[in-house]
Amino acid sequence: MTETEILEMKPGQDLNIAVAKEVMGHRVIKDENLGYMERFKSKNDKSSVFGLVQPYSEDPSIAAQVIEKMEEKGYKDAASWADFGSGKYTEAEAICKAALIAIIKKRQKTAVSDNILRQALGEDEEDDD
């Protein structure tokens, strides 16, 4: 998923699924009868339960969970993401898009750093086979 693809997404199912997977770290499955479900894990024990994918990009109170999760991941500015896009997006949509973009940027940065480290150590990517 690219930044452009994220910015072009509309609030709703696809954006909610992306947030459930990429931001919340939940497994998402499609149930024949219920539709898309995400797996919620208990913080206290190893139990989990599946529930409908939450409307992260549509409901500001649910999008608050995205802010909380991103703050847990070290994104201290997540509380200000409701303003992402300078009014172009709804509050919930802005939070979700900003979170997804932050995650892909971090992945890209990590990939570049890993590549530089491999080169510095004299390891070729072909050696991974």
Buried (B, 14 or more C-beta within 10 A) or exposed (E): BEEEEBBEBEBEBEBBBBBBBBBBEBEBEEEEEEEBBBBBBEEEEEEEEBEEBBBBBBBBEBBBBBBEBBEEBEBEEBEEBBEBBEEEBBBBBBBBBBBBBBBBEEEEEEEEEEEEEBEEEEEEEEEEE
